[in-house]
Amino acid sequence: MGGSGQLSYLKGIETTPFFGTMRFLTVLGLLSLPTYGGNEGKAGWTLVGFVDQHAWEPPFGHYDRGYPGFEPYAKERRS
């Protein structure tokens, strides 16, 4: 099969349910936890800008700034 034959074949299967399922599973593998066998070296997370951090320090973002009653814990009380 030549280059144009391959392209037309791929365009033909692009809309099949099988191709959709394979694409979906590939994206899941790209974004999964590395302990599940995908996302080697956290490459997928780097690609989308995900930061693998268990906890975040306040303030969390611009949406918290004017929140009435929001008072971050004093640093000396944290353990």
C-alpha positions in Angstrom: 0.0 0.0 0.0 1.5 3.4 -1.0 1.4 6.6 1.0 -1.9 7.8 -0.5 -3.5 4.4 -0.1 -2.5 4.3 3.6 -3.9 7.8 4.2 -7.2 7.0 2.6 -7.4 3.7 4.5 -6.8 5.6 7.8 -9.3 8.3 7.0 -11.8 5.5 6.3 -11.4 3.8 9.7 -11.1 7.1 11.6 -14.9 7.2 12.3 -15.4 3.5 13.3 -16.3 2.5 16.8 -13.1 0.4 17.1 -10.9 3.4 16.3 -12.8 5.6 18.8 -12.3 3.0 21.5 -8.6 2.7 20.8 -8.2 6.5 20.8 -10.1 6.7 24.1 -7.9 4.0 25.7 -4.7 5.6 24.4 -5.6 9.0 26.0 -6.5 7.2 29.3 -3.1 5.5 29.2 -1.4 8.8 28.5 -3.0 10.5 31.6 -3.1 7.5 34.0 -1.1 7.0 37.1 2.3 5.6 36.2 1.8 2.8 38.7 -0.9 1.5 36.4 1.6 1.0 33.6 0.9 4.0 31.5 2.2 7.6 31.5 5.9 6.6 31.4 7.9 9.2 33.3 4.7 11.3 33.8 5.1 12.5 30.2 1.3 12.9 29.8 1.0 15.0 32.9 3.8 17.2 31.7 2.1 17.6 28.4 -1.1 18.9 29.9 0.6 20.9 32.7 -0.6 18.7 35.6 1.5 19.1 38.8 1.7 15.9 40.8 1.5 17.4 44.3 -0.4 15.8 47.1 -1.4 19.0 49.0 -1.4 22.7 48.3 -0.8 25.7 50.5 -3.3 28.5 50.7 -4.1 30.7 49.0 -5.1 28.2 46.3 -5.9 30.6 43.6 -7.4 33.9 42.5 -10.9 32.6 43.4 -10.0 32.5 47.1 -8.8 36.1 47.5 -12.1 37.8 48.4 -13.8 34.9 50.1 -15.5 36.2 53.3 -14.4 34.3 56.3 -11.4 32.7 54.7 -8.4 32.9 57.0 -5.4 30.8 56.3 -3.9 29.0 59.3 -1.0 30.9 60.9 2.3 29.4 60.0 3.4 28.8 63.6 0.3 26.6 64.2 1.0 24.3 61.2 2.7 21.0 61.9 
